[in-house]
Amino acid sequence: MTSFLFSQHTQSWQQMFRRSQSGGFFSRLFAWLVLGMLLAVGLLVIMTVLLLSWLLIPVLLFKKRSALKAAREAAERAYRRPADGDIIEGGITEVKNEKA
């Protein structure tokens, strides 16, 4: 039973393949041209994306480095900032330790 269904299915595929092979010259030429155009458009898209990524990598690296440099400079300025309102006035006294 299974072999009968398999052979029947195989025959239907063979008939469909024969029908598709019986197409004329112009239908085959049209199919090849459409597939060729599809491949060319795909290649164009891939090359465009690749070149765009190659062009954007240095720009993005430059922006990242400049942002890192600005953050580092801001941290250094905050660290070195003089504290104008935090001055405590007083005198220095010397305390001698008499145990030593």
N, C-alpha and C positions, 0 to 999 in steps of 0.2 A: 504494500500500500504506500509506504513511504517512498520507495523508489519510483513508483508511478507519479506521485505528486512532484517529486524532484525532477523527473524527466519532463513532465508537463511544464513546470516552471522554467526549466532550461530552454525548452522549445519556444516558449513565449518570449524569452529574452533574445534568443537567436532571431526570431522573426522581427522583433523591434529593432535589432541591430541591422538587419538586412534592409529594413525600410529606411533607416537613417542613412545607410550607405548609398541608397539609390538616389540621393539628392543630386541635383544638377551641378554643373561646374560653377555657376554663379552663386549658388547658395553656399558652396564650400568656400569660395573666394570671399564672400561676405563674412562668413564665420571666422576665417583666418584674419581678415582685416579688423574685425571687431575685437578679437582676442589680442591681436598685436597692438591696437590702440589702447586696450585696457592695460596691457603690460607696460606700454610706454608712459601712460599716465601714472601708474603705480611707481615706476622708476623715477619719474619726475618728482613725485611727492616725497619719496624716500630721500632723494638727493637734496631737495630743498630743506627738509627737516634736518638732515645731517649737516649741511653747510650752515644753517641758522644756528644750530647748537654749537658748532665750532666757533662761530663769530660771537656768540653770547657768553661763552665760558670765560674769556679774559675780562669782559665787562663786569660780569658778576663777581669774579675774583677781586677785581679792583674795588668794587663797591664794598665788598666784605672787608677787605683790608683797610679801606679808609674809615669804615664804621668802627672797626676794632681800634684803629689808631686814635680816633676821636674819643672813644670810650676810655682808652688808656690815659690820654691827656686830661680828660675831665676828672678822672680818679686822682691823677697826680696833682692837679690844681686844688682839688678838695682836700688833699692830704697836706699840701704846703700852705694853705690859706692862713693868713695871720688872724688870730683870734683877737679882734679889737676890744670886745667887751669883756674878755675873760682875764684881765690883768688884775693881779692881787698885789697890793703894795704892802711892803713890810720891811723889817730890818733883819739882817743876818746876825745871828749870835753864834758864837763858838762855844760848844759844850765840850769840856775835856772829861775824859773818862779817867778817874783816878785809880781804878783797880789795876790797870796795866802798868 
